[in-house]
Amino acid sequence: MRPVYAKLFGTYGDAILQEAEVYNEEELSGLLDEMALDSSTKLDLLNLFFDYYFRWSADAFAAGLHLGLSLLHDEVRRTGL
């Protein structure tokens, strides 16, 4: 991901995701509690889940931002705004 997209996500996207409360660590932790895992493995898995969640969220944000800017640019070119 381009550094500018990462900064934009950190500024805007991350706050929106936190408000949406779509990442539920307690729920994941509860599911892992049902498995025979030691605490170190459980923590490693929770960290891995969060890392993937953050990475996918940031990539989706960057793709959406790029698409939105492309569509806006195309609209400006067609209408001459």
PDB file of N, CA, C and O in Angstrom:
ATOM      1  N   MET A   1       0.848  -1.168   0.000  1.00  0.00           N
ATOM      2  CA  MET A   1       0.000   0.000   0.000  1.00  0.00           C
ATOM      3  C   MET A   1       0.896   1.235   0.000  1.00  0.00           C
ATOM      4  O   MET A   1       1.942   1.266   0.648  1.00  0.00           O
ATOM      5  N   ARG A   2       0.468   2.227  -0.727  1.00  0.00           N
ATOM      6  CA  ARG A   2       1.223   3.478  -0.770  1.00  0.00           C
ATOM      7  C   ARG A   2       1.168   4.165   0.594  1.00  0.00           C
ATOM      8  O   ARG A   2       0.148   4.114   1.282  1.00  0.00           O
ATOM      9  N   PRO A   3       2.273   4.806   0.979  1.00  0.00           N
ATOM     10  CA  PRO A   3       2.307   5.467   2.292  1.00  0.00           C
ATOM     11  C   PRO A   3       1.187   6.481   2.495  1.00  0.00           C
ATOM     12  O   PRO A   3       0.667   6.612   3.603  1.00  0.00           O
ATOM     13  N   VAL A   4       0.811   7.200   1.438  1.00  0.00           N
ATOM     14  CA  VAL A   4      -0.251   8.197   1.597  1.00  0.00           C
ATOM     15  C   VAL A   4      -1.579   7.520   1.937  1.00  0.00           C
ATOM     16  O   VAL A   4      -2.353   8.050   2.734  1.00  0.00           O
ATOM     17  N   TYR A   5      -1.851   6.357   1.344  1.00  0.00           N
ATOM     18  CA  TYR A   5      -3.085   5.630   1.664  1.00  0.00           C
ATOM     19  C   TYR A   5      -3.054   5.144   3.110  1.00  0.00           C
ATOM     20  O   TYR A   5      -4.064   5.193   3.812  1.00  0.00           O
ATOM     21  N   ALA A   6      -1.886   4.673   3.550  1.00  0.00           N
ATOM     22  CA  ALA A   6      -1.760   4.209   4.934  1.00  0.00           C
ATOM     23  C   ALA A   6      -2.017   5.354   5.912  1.00  0.00           C
ATOM     24  O   ALA A   6      -2.672   5.160   6.936  1.00  0.00           O
ATOM     25  N   LYS A   7      -1.501   6.547   5.600  1.00  0.00           N
ATOM     26  CA  LYS A   7      -1.729   7.700   6.482  1.00  0.00           C
ATOM     27  C   LYS A   7      -3.194   8.116   6.475  1.00  0.00           C
ATOM     28  O   LYS A   7      -3.755   8.451   7.519  1.00  0.00           O
ATOM     29  N   LEU A   8      -3.812   8.095   5.295  1.00  0.00           N
ATOM     30  CA  LEU A   8      -5.235   8.434   5.223  1.00  0.00           C
ATOM     31  C   LEU A   8      -6.077   7.430   5.999  1.00  0.00           C
ATOM     32  O   LEU A   8      -7.012   7.809   6.704  1.00  0.00           O
ATOM     33  N   PHE A   9      -5.743   6.148   5.866  1.00  0.00           N
ATOM     34  CA  PHE A   9      -6.481   5.132   6.612  1.00  0.00           C
ATOM     35  C   PHE A   9      -6.304   5.337   8.107  1.00  0.00           C
ATOM     36  O   PHE A   9      -7.272   5.271   8.865  1.00  0.00           O
ATOM     37  N   GLY A  10      -5.075   5.586   8.531  1.00  0.00           N
ATOM     38  CA  GLY A  10      -4.818   5.811   9.946  1.00  0.00           C
ATOM     39  C   GLY A  10      -5.573   7.013  10.484  1.00  0.00           C
ATOM     40  O   GLY A  10      -5.969   7.034  11.650  1.00  0.00           O
ATOM     41  N   THR A  11      -5.773   8.019   9.633  1.00  0.00           N
ATOM     42  CA  THR A  11      -6.460   9.236  10.049  1.00  0.00           C
ATOM     43  C   THR A  11      -7.977   9.087  10.017  1.00  0.00           C
ATOM     44  O   THR A  11      -8.664   9.531  10.937  1.00  0.00           O
ATOM     45  N   TYR A  12      -8.502   8.465   8.961  1.00  0.00           N
ATOM     46  CA  TYR A  12      -9.955   8.419   8.770  1.00  0.00           C
ATOM     47  C   TYR A  12     -10.543   7.013   8.901  1.00  0.00           C
ATOM     48  O   TYR A  12     -11.497   6.803   9.650  1.00  0.00           O
ATOM     49  N   GLY A  13      -9.981   6.067   8.183  1.00  0.00           N
ATOM     50  CA  GLY A  13     -10.557   4.725   8.116  1.00  0.00           C
ATOM     51  C   GLY A  13     -10.569   3.990   9.438  1.00  0.00           C
ATOM     52  O   GLY A  13     -11.559   3.346   9.786  1.00  0.00           O
ATOM     53  N   ASP A  14      -9.478   4.080  10.176  1.00  0.00           N
ATOM     54  CA  ASP A  14      -9.378   3.368  11.446  1.00  0.00           C
ATOM     55  C   ASP A  14     -10.431   3.849  12.438  1.00  0.00           C
ATOM     56  O   ASP A  14     -11.036   3.042  13.144  1.00  0.00           O
ATOM     57  N   ALA A  15     -10.651   5.155  12.495  1.00  0.00           N
ATOM     58  CA  ALA A  15     -11.664   5.701  13.414  1.00  0.00           C
ATOM     59  C   ALA A  15     -13.061   5.205  13.047  1.00  0.00           C
ATOM     60  O   ALA A  15     -13.864   4.898  13.928  1.00  0.00           O
ATOM     61  N   ILE A  16     -13.346   5.129  11.758  1.00  0.00           N
ATOM     62  CA  ILE A  16     -14.658   4.645  11.309  1.00  0.00           C
ATOM     63  C   ILE A  16     -14.842   3.185  11.689  1.00  0.00           C
ATOM     64  O   ILE A  16     -15.921   2.791  12.133  1.00  0.00           O
ATOM     65  N   LEU A  17     -13.797   2.375  11.518  1.00  0.00           N
ATOM     66  CA  LEU A  17     -13.889   0.963  11.882  1.00  0.00           C
ATOM     67  C   LEU A  17     -14.083   0.787  13.385  1.00  0.00           C
ATOM     68  O   LEU A  17     -14.830  -0.093  13.814  1.00  0.00           O
ATOM     69  N   GLN A  18     -13.421   1.612  14.182  1.00  0.00           N
ATOM     70  CA  GLN A  18     -13.589   1.511  15.629  1.00  0.00           C
ATOM     71  C   GLN A  18     -15.014   1.857  16.038  1.00  0.00           C
ATOM     72  O   GLN A  18     -15.571   1.230  16.939  1.00  0.00           O
ATOM     73  N   GLU A  19     -15.611   2.855  15.379  1.00  0.00           N
ATOM     74  CA  GLU A  19     -16.998   3.215  15.674  1.00  0.00           C
ATOM     75  C   GLU A  19     -17.957   2.111  15.247  1.00  0.00           C
ATOM     76  O   GLU A  19     -18.972   1.876  15.904  1.00  0.00           O
ATOM     77  N   ALA A  20     -17.637   1.433  14.147  1.00  0.00           N
ATOM     78  CA  ALA A  20     -18.507   0.374  13.633  1.00  0.00           C
ATOM     79  C   ALA A  20     -18.461  -0.874  14.513  1.00  0.00           C
ATOM     80  O   ALA A  20     -19.380  -1.692  14.490  1.00  0.00           O
ATOM     81  N   GLU A  21     -17.392  -1.014  15.283  1.00  0.00           N
ATOM     82  CA  GLU A  21     -17.212  -2.146  16.201  1.00  0.00           C
ATOM     83  C   GLU A  21     -17.405  -3.488  15.502  1.00  0.00           C
ATOM     84  O   GLU A  21     -18.129  -4.354  15.993  1.00  0.00           O
ATOM     85  N   VAL A  22     -16.745  -3.655  14.343  1.00  0.00           N
ATOM     86  CA  VAL A  22     -16.878  -4.912  13.610  1.00  0.00           C
ATOM     87  C   VAL A  22     -15.834  -5.944  14.022  1.00  0.00           C
ATOM     88  O   VAL A  22     -16.002  -7.130  13.739  1.00  0.00           O
ATOM     89  N   TYR A  23     -14.771  -5.521  14.678  1.00  0.00           N
ATOM     90  CA  TYR A  23     -13.771  -6.460  15.172  1.00  0.00           C
ATOM     91  C   TYR A  23     -14.053  -6.705  16.647  1.00  0.00           C
ATOM     92  O   TYR A  23     -13.912  -5.803  17.473  1.00  0.00           O
ATOM     93  N   ASN A  24     -14.449  -7.916  16.970  1.00  0.00           N
ATOM     94  CA  ASN A  24     -14.839  -8.238  18.334  1.00  0.00           C
ATOM     95  C   ASN A  24     -13.824  -9.211  18.932  1.00  0.00           C
ATOM     96  O   ASN A  24     -13.946 -10.426  18.777  1.00  0.00           O
ATOM     97  N   GLU A  25     -12.832  -8.666  19.608  1.00  0.00           N
ATOM     98  CA  GLU A  25     -11.779  -9.502  20.183  1.00  0.00           C
ATOM     99  C   GLU A  25     -12.323 -10.434  21.266  1.00  0.00           C
ATOM    100  O   GLU A  25     -11.838 -11.555  21.419  1.00  0.00           O
ATOM    101  N   GLU A  26     -13.319  -9.979  22.014  1.00  0.00           N
ATOM    102  CA  GLU A  26     -13.898 -10.830  23.060  1.00  0.00           C
ATOM    103  C   GLU A  26     -14.549 -12.070  22.457  1.00  0.00           C
ATOM    104  O   GLU A  26     -14.431 -13.166  23.005  1.00  0.00           O
ATOM    105  N   GLU A  27     -15.233 -11.900  21.335  1.00  0.00           N
ATOM    106  CA  GLU A  27     -15.872 -13.041  20.672  1.00  0.00           C
ATOM    107  C   GLU A  27     -14.821 -14.029  20.165  1.00  0.00           C
ATOM    108  O   GLU A  27     -14.960 -15.239  20.339  1.00  0.00           O
ATOM    109  N   LEU A  28     -13.777 -13.502  19.542  1.00  0.00           N
ATOM    110  CA  LEU A  28     -12.702 -14.375  19.065  1.00  0.00           C
ATOM    111  C   LEU A  28     -12.018 -15.080  20.232  1.00  0.00           C
ATOM    112  O   LEU A  28     -11.714 -16.271  20.157  1.00  0.00           O
ATOM    113  N   SER A  29     -11.783 -14.344  21.298  1.00  0.00           N
ATOM    114  CA  SER A  29     -11.150 -14.925  22.472  1.00  0.00           C
ATOM    115  C   SER A  29     -12.013 -16.043  23.054  1.00  0.00           C
ATOM    116  O   SER A  29     -11.498 -17.077  23.480  1.00  0.00           O
ATOM    117  N   GLY A  30     -13.327 -15.827  23.068  1.00  0.00           N
ATOM    118  CA  GLY A  30     -14.238 -16.858  23.551  1.00  0.00           C
ATOM    119  C   GLY A  30     -14.187 -18.118  22.709  1.00  0.00           C
ATOM    120  O   GLY A  30     -14.224 -19.230  23.235  1.00  0.00           O
ATOM    121  N   LEU A  31     -14.103 -17.938  21.398  1.00  0.00           N
ATOM    122  CA  LEU A  31     -13.991 -19.100  20.511  1.00  0.00           C
ATOM    123  C   LEU A  31     -12.684 -19.846  20.742  1.00  0.00           C
ATOM    124  O   LEU A  31     -12.652 -21.077  20.737  1.00  0.00           O
ATOM    125  N   LEU A  32     -11.610 -19.097  20.944  1.00  0.00           N
ATOM    126  CA  LEU A  32     -10.318 -19.735  21.196  1.00  0.00           C
ATOM    127  C   LEU A  32     -10.295 -20.421  22.559  1.00  0.00           C
ATOM    128  O   LEU A  32      -9.590 -21.413  22.742  1.00  0.00           O
ATOM    129  N   ASP A  33     -11.062 -19.898  23.514  1.00  0.00           N
ATOM    130  CA  ASP A  33     -11.141 -20.533  24.836  1.00  0.00           C
ATOM    131  C   ASP A  33     -11.737 -21.931  24.746  1.00  0.00           C
ATOM    132  O   ASP A  33     -11.432 -22.794  25.569  1.00  0.00           O
ATOM    133  N   GLU A  34     -12.587 -22.157  23.747  1.00  0.00           N
ATOM    134  CA  GLU A  34     -13.219 -23.467  23.571  1.00  0.00           C
ATOM    135  C   GLU A  34     -12.244 -24.503  23.024  1.00  0.00           C
ATOM    136  O   GLU A  34     -12.540 -25.698  23.026  1.00  0.00           O
ATOM    137  N   MET A  35     -11.094 -24.054  22.558  1.00  0.00           N
ATOM    138  CA  MET A  35     -10.087 -24.958  22.012  1.00  0.00           C
ATOM    139  C   MET A  35      -9.000 -25.203  23.052  1.00  0.00           C
ATOM    140  O   MET A  35      -8.785 -24.395  23.955  1.00  0.00           O
ATOM    141  N   ALA A  36      -8.336 -26.312  22.905  1.00  0.00           N
ATOM    142  CA  ALA A  36      -7.264 -26.660  23.841  1.00  0.00           C
ATOM    143  C   ALA A  36      -5.976 -25.957  23.415  1.00  0.00           C
ATOM    144  O   ALA A  36      -5.104 -26.557  22.786  1.00  0.00           O
ATOM    145  N   LEU A  37      -5.872 -24.677  23.769  1.00  0.00           N
ATOM    146  CA  LEU A  37      -4.700 -23.879  23.395  1.00  0.00           C
ATOM    147  C   LEU A  37      -4.054 -23.295  24.644  1.00  0.00           C
ATOM    148  O   LEU A  37      -4.736 -22.910  25.594  1.00  0.00           O
ATOM    149  N   ASP A  38      -2.732 -23.236  24.624  1.00  0.00           N
ATOM    150  CA  ASP A  38      -2.073 -22.553  25.735  1.00  0.00           C
ATOM    151  C   ASP A  38      -2.199 -21.043  25.521  1.00  0.00           C
ATOM    152  O   ASP A  38      -2.510 -20.592  24.419  1.00  0.00           O
ATOM    153  N   SER A  39      -1.961 -20.281  26.558  1.00  0.00           N
ATOM    154  CA  SER A  39      -2.193 -18.832  26.498  1.00  0.00           C
ATOM    155  C   SER A  39      -1.300 -18.140  25.471  1.00  0.00           C
ATOM    156  O   SER A  39      -1.715 -17.160  24.853  1.00  0.00           O
ATOM    157  N   SER A  40      -0.087 -18.635  25.286  1.00  0.00           N
ATOM    158  CA  SER A  40       0.824 -18.039  24.309  1.00  0.00           C
ATOM    159  C   SER A  40       0.293 -18.220  22.883  1.00  0.00           C
ATOM    160  O   SER A  40       0.326 -17.285  22.084  1.00  0.00           O
ATOM    161  N   THR A  41      -0.188 -19.410  22.571  1.00  0.00           N
ATOM    162  CA  THR A  41      -0.746 -19.682  21.242  1.00  0.00           C
ATOM    163  C   THR A  41      -2.009 -18.870  21.024  1.00  0.00           C
ATOM    164  O   THR A  41      -2.228 -18.330  19.940  1.00  0.00           O
ATOM    165  N   LYS A  42      -2.838 -18.783  22.054  1.00  0.00           N
ATOM    166  CA  LYS A  42      -4.066 -17.989  21.961  1.00  0.00           C
ATOM    167  C   LYS A  42      -3.736 -16.525  21.666  1.00  0.00           C
ATOM    168  O   LYS A  42      -4.365 -15.909  20.805  1.00  0.00           O
ATOM    169  N   LEU A  43      -2.764 -15.973  22.369  1.00  0.00           N
ATOM    170  CA  LEU A  43      -2.361 -14.587  22.149  1.00  0.00           C
ATOM    171  C   LEU A  43      -1.792 -14.398  20.740  1.00  0.00           C
ATOM    172  O   LEU A  43      -2.076 -13.402  20.074  1.00  0.00           O
ATOM    173  N   ASP A  44      -0.985 -15.365  20.295  1.00  0.00           N
ATOM    174  CA  ASP A  44      -0.435 -15.294  18.933  1.00  0.00           C
ATOM    175  C   ASP A  44      -1.551 -15.287  17.896  1.00  0.00           C
ATOM    176  O   ASP A  44      -1.489 -14.527  16.929  1.00  0.00           O
ATOM    177  N   LEU A  45      -2.569 -16.119  18.083  1.00  0.00           N
ATOM    178  CA  LEU A  45      -3.691 -16.167  17.144  1.00  0.00           C
ATOM    179  C   LEU A  45      -4.502 -14.872  17.174  1.00  0.00           C
ATOM    180  O   LEU A  45      -4.892 -14.364  16.123  1.00  0.00           O
ATOM    181  N   LEU A  46      -4.758 -14.340  18.354  1.00  0.00           N
ATOM    182  CA  LEU A  46      -5.488 -13.072  18.445  1.00  0.00           C
ATOM    183  C   LEU A  46      -4.723 -11.950  17.741  1.00  0.00           C
ATOM    184  O   LEU A  46      -5.320 -11.132  17.040  1.00  0.00           O
ATOM    185  N   ASN A  47      -3.411 -11.914  17.929  1.00  0.00           N
ATOM    186  CA  ASN A  47      -2.590 -10.907  17.251  1.00  0.00           C
ATOM    187  C   ASN A  47      -2.617 -11.102  15.742  1.00  0.00           C
ATOM    188  O   ASN A  47      -2.680 -10.131  14.987  1.00  0.00           O
ATOM    189  N   LEU A  48      -2.569 -12.356  15.303  1.00  0.00           N
ATOM    190  CA  LEU A  48      -2.620 -12.650  13.872  1.00  0.00           C
ATOM    191  C   LEU A  48      -3.960 -12.234  13.276  1.00  0.00           C
ATOM    192  O   LEU A  48      -4.003 -11.622  12.209  1.00  0.00           O
ATOM    193  N   PHE A  49      -5.060 -12.564  13.965  1.00  0.00           N
ATOM    194  CA  PHE A  49      -6.390 -12.159  13.490  1.00  0.00           C
ATOM    195  C   PHE A  49      -6.473 -10.640  13.354  1.00  0.00           C
ATOM    196  O   PHE A  49      -6.973 -10.128  12.352  1.00  0.00           O
ATOM    197  N   PHE A  50      -5.981  -9.921  14.364  1.00  0.00           N
ATOM    198  CA  PHE A  50      -6.045  -8.461  14.304  1.00  0.00           C
ATOM    199  C   PHE A  50      -5.169  -7.910  13.184  1.00  0.00           C
ATOM    200  O   PHE A  50      -5.567  -6.981  12.482  1.00  0.00           O
ATOM    201  N   ASP A  51      -3.976  -8.482  13.018  1.00  0.00           N
ATOM    202  CA  ASP A  51      -3.092  -8.021  11.941  1.00  0.00           C
ATOM    203  C   ASP A  51      -3.748  -8.195  10.578  1.00  0.00           C
ATOM    204  O   ASP A  51      -3.702  -7.293   9.743  1.00  0.00           O
ATOM    205  N   TYR A  52      -4.360  -9.361  10.354  1.00  0.00           N
ATOM    206  CA  TYR A  52      -5.050  -9.591   9.078  1.00  0.00           C
ATOM    207  C   TYR A  52      -6.245  -8.659   8.930  1.00  0.00           C
ATOM    208  O   TYR A  52      -6.462  -8.100   7.855  1.00  0.00           O
ATOM    209  N   TYR A  53      -7.009  -8.488   9.978  1.00  0.00           N
ATOM    210  CA  TYR A  53      -8.163  -7.588   9.940  1.00  0.00           C
ATOM    211  C   TYR A  53      -7.722  -6.173   9.574  1.00  0.00           C
ATOM    212  O   TYR A  53      -8.328  -5.528   8.719  1.00  0.00           O
ATOM    213  N   PHE A  54      -6.677  -5.703  10.217  1.00  0.00           N
ATOM    214  CA  PHE A  54      -6.189  -4.347   9.957  1.00  0.00           C
ATOM    215  C   PHE A  54      -5.667  -4.232   8.528  1.00  0.00           C
ATOM    216  O   PHE A  54      -5.945  -3.253   7.837  1.00  0.00           O
ATOM    217  N   ARG A  55      -4.908  -5.241   8.089  1.00  0.00           N
ATOM    218  CA  ARG A  55      -4.346  -5.206   6.740  1.00  0.00           C
ATOM    219  C   ARG A  55      -5.450  -5.228   5.686  1.00  0.00           C
ATOM    220  O   ARG A  55      -5.411  -4.440   4.742  1.00  0.00           O
ATOM    221  N   TRP A  56      -6.435  -6.116   5.831  1.00  0.00           N
ATOM    222  CA  TRP A  56      -7.530  -6.192   4.864  1.00  0.00           C
ATOM    223  C   TRP A  56      -8.360  -4.910   4.893  1.00  0.00           C
ATOM    224  O   TRP A  56      -8.789  -4.424   3.847  1.00  0.00           O
ATOM    225  N   SER A  57      -8.584  -4.369   6.069  1.00  0.00           N
ATOM    226  CA  SER A  57      -9.355  -3.129   6.173  1.00  0.00           C
ATOM    227  C   SER A  57      -8.627  -1.981   5.491  1.00  0.00           C
ATOM    228  O   SER A  57      -9.234  -1.194   4.764  1.00  0.00           O
ATOM    229  N   ALA A  58      -7.334  -1.889   5.726  1.00  0.00           N
ATOM    230  CA  ALA A  58      -6.549  -0.821   5.104  1.00  0.00           C
ATOM    231  C   ALA A  58      -6.502  -0.985   3.593  1.00  0.00           C
ATOM    232  O   ALA A  58      -6.592   0.002   2.863  1.00  0.00           O
ATOM    233  N   ASP A  59      -6.362  -2.218   3.112  1.00  0.00           N
ATOM    234  CA  ASP A  59      -6.341  -2.456   1.668  1.00  0.00           C
ATOM    235  C   ASP A  59      -7.687  -2.126   1.040  1.00  0.00           C
ATOM    236  O   ASP A  59      -7.740  -1.539  -0.041  1.00  0.00           O
ATOM    237  N   ALA A  60      -8.774  -2.498   1.707  1.00  0.00           N
ATOM    238  CA  ALA A  60     -10.111  -2.176   1.191  1.00  0.00           C
ATOM    239  C   ALA A  60     -10.323  -0.667   1.170  1.00  0.00           C
ATOM    240  O   ALA A  60     -10.905  -0.134   0.225  1.00  0.00           O
ATOM    241  N   PHE A  61      -9.858   0.017   2.202  1.00  0.00           N
ATOM    242  CA  PHE A  61      -9.956   1.476   2.248  1.00  0.00           C
ATOM    243  C   PHE A  61      -9.185   2.095   1.087  1.00  0.00           C
ATOM    244  O   PHE A  61      -9.692   2.986   0.406  1.00  0.00           O
ATOM    245  N   ALA A  62      -7.962   1.624   0.864  1.00  0.00           N
ATOM    246  CA  ALA A  62      -7.137   2.169  -0.217  1.00  0.00           C
ATOM    247  C   ALA A  62      -7.777   1.914  -1.575  1.00  0.00           C
ATOM    248  O   ALA A  62      -7.782   2.798  -2.432  1.00  0.00           O
ATOM    249  N   ALA A  63      -8.317   0.709  -1.783  1.00  0.00           N
ATOM    250  CA  ALA A  63      -8.973   0.399  -3.056  1.00  0.00           C
ATOM    251  C   ALA A  63     -10.205   1.278  -3.249  1.00  0.00           C
ATOM    252  O   ALA A  63     -10.438   1.787  -4.345  1.00  0.00           O
ATOM    253  N   GLY A  64     -10.990   1.457  -2.196  1.00  0.00           N
ATOM    254  CA  GLY A  64     -12.182   2.304  -2.280  1.00  0.00           C
ATOM    255  C   GLY A  64     -11.830   3.758  -2.513  1.00  0.00           C
ATOM    256  O   GLY A  64     -12.494   4.447  -3.288  1.00  0.00           O
ATOM    257  N   LEU A  65     -10.793   4.226  -1.847  1.00  0.00           N
ATOM    258  CA  LEU A  65     -10.343   5.603  -2.034  1.00  0.00           C
ATOM    259  C   LEU A  65      -9.877   5.818  -3.468  1.00  0.00           C
ATOM    260  O   LEU A  65     -10.225   6.812  -4.104  1.00  0.00           O
ATOM    261  N   HIS A  66      -9.089   4.877  -3.966  1.00  0.00           N
ATOM    262  CA  HIS A  66      -8.593   4.979  -5.337  1.00  0.00           C
ATOM    263  C   HIS A  66      -9.750   4.962  -6.332  1.00  0.00           C
ATOM    264  O   HIS A  66      -9.775   5.762  -7.267  1.00  0.00           O
ATOM    265  N   LEU A  67     -10.703   4.061  -6.137  1.00  0.00           N
ATOM    266  CA  LEU A  67     -11.863   3.993  -7.026  1.00  0.00           C
ATOM    267  C   LEU A  67     -12.659   5.291  -6.965  1.00  0.00           C
ATOM    268  O   LEU A  67     -13.050   5.830  -8.001  1.00  0.00           O
ATOM    269  N   GLY A  68     -12.898   5.791  -5.768  1.00  0.00           N
ATOM    270  CA  GLY A  68     -13.650   7.036  -5.616  1.00  0.00           C
ATOM    271  C   GLY A  68     -12.967   8.211  -6.289  1.00  0.00           C
ATOM    272  O   GLY A  68     -13.617   9.015  -6.958  1.00  0.00           O
ATOM    273  N   LEU A  69     -11.662   8.310  -6.115  1.00  0.00           N
ATOM    274  CA  LEU A  69     -10.921   9.399  -6.755  1.00  0.00           C
ATOM    275  C   LEU A  69     -10.916   9.249  -8.269  1.00  0.00           C
ATOM    276  O   LEU A  69     -10.993  10.241  -8.993  1.00  0.00           O
ATOM    277  N   SER A  70     -10.824   8.016  -8.750  1.00  0.00           N
ATOM    278  CA  SER A  70     -10.855   7.776 -10.196  1.00  0.00           C
ATOM    279  C   SER A  70     -12.199   8.174 -10.781  1.00  0.00           C
ATOM    280  O   SER A  70     -12.261   8.810 -11.833  1.00  0.00           O
ATOM    281  N   LEU A  71     -13.274   7.798 -10.100  1.00  0.00           N
ATOM    282  CA  LEU A  71     -14.607   8.150 -10.588  1.00  0.00           C
ATOM    283  C   LEU A  71     -14.814   9.656 -10.551  1.00  0.00           C
ATOM    284  O   LEU A  71     -15.391  10.225 -11.478  1.00  0.00           O
ATOM    285  N   LEU A  72     -14.352  10.305  -9.495  1.00  0.00           N
ATOM    286  CA  LEU A  72     -14.468  11.755  -9.395  1.00  0.00           C
ATOM    287  C   LEU A  72     -13.676  12.431 -10.510  1.00  0.00           C
ATOM    288  O   LEU A  72     -14.160  13.374 -11.137  1.00  0.00           O
ATOM    289  N   HIS A  73     -12.469  11.953 -10.752  1.00  0.00           N
ATOM    290  CA  HIS A  73     -11.632  12.519 -11.812  1.00  0.00           C
ATOM    291  C   HIS A  73     -12.317  12.355 -13.167  1.00  0.00           C
ATOM    292  O   HIS A  73     -12.318  13.285 -13.975  1.00  0.00           O
ATOM    293  N   ASP A  74     -12.896  11.187 -13.423  1.00  0.00           N
ATOM    294  CA  ASP A  74     -13.593  10.937 -14.685  1.00  0.00           C
ATOM    295  C   ASP A  74     -14.793  11.868 -14.821  1.00  0.00           C
ATOM    296  O   ASP A  74     -15.052  12.394 -15.904  1.00  0.00           O
ATOM    297  N   GLU A  75     -15.529  12.076 -13.727  1.00  0.00           N
ATOM    298  CA  GLU A  75     -16.699  12.964 -13.750  1.00  0.00           C
ATOM    299  C   GLU A  75     -16.273  14.404 -14.014  1.00  0.00           C
ATOM    300  O   GLU A  75     -16.930  15.113 -14.777  1.00  0.00           O
ATOM    301  N   VAL A  76     -15.192  14.839 -13.399  1.00  0.00           N
ATOM    302  CA  VAL A  76     -14.694  16.199 -13.601  1.00  0.00           C
ATOM    303  C   VAL A  76     -14.249  16.381 -15.052  1.00  0.00           C
ATOM    304  O   VAL A  76     -14.508  17.422 -15.655  1.00  0.00           O
ATOM    305  N   ARG A  77     -13.584  15.374 -15.609  1.00  0.00           N
ATOM    306  CA  ARG A  77     -13.143  15.471 -17.003  1.00  0.00           C
ATOM    307  C   ARG A  77     -14.328  15.569 -17.959  1.00  0.00           C
ATOM    308  O   ARG A  77     -14.296  16.344 -18.915  1.00  0.00           O
ATOM    309  N   ARG A  78     -15.385  14.775 -17.699  1.00  0.00           N
ATOM    310  CA  ARG A  78     -16.541  14.760 -18.603  1.00  0.00           C
ATOM    311  C   ARG A  78     -17.366  16.038 -18.502  1.00  0.00           C
ATOM    312  O   ARG A  78     -17.872  16.531 -19.510  1.00  0.00           O
ATOM    313  N   THR A  79     -17.505  16.576 -17.296  1.00  0.00           N
ATOM    314  CA  THR A  79     -18.370  17.743 -17.116  1.00  0.00           C
ATOM    315  C   THR A  79     -17.606  19.058 -17.175  1.00  0.00           C
ATOM    316  O   THR A  79     -18.210  20.120 -17.326  1.00  0.00           O
ATOM    317  N   GLY A  80     -16.300  18.998 -17.058  1.00  0.00           N
ATOM    318  CA  GLY A  80     -15.493  20.209 -17.106  1.00  0.00           C
ATOM    319  C   GLY A  80     -15.615  21.071 -15.868  1.00  0.00           C
ATOM    320  O   GLY A  80     -15.430  22.287 -15.930  1.00  0.00           O
ATOM    321  N   LEU A  81     -15.932  20.435 -14.721  1.00  0.00           N
ATOM    322  CA  LEU A  81     -16.070  21.204 -13.473  1.00  0.00           C
ATOM    323  C   LEU A  81     -14.772  21.783 -13.025  1.00  0.00           C
ATOM    324  O   LEU A  81     -14.719  22.456 -11.996  1.00  0.00           O
TER     325      LEU A  81
END
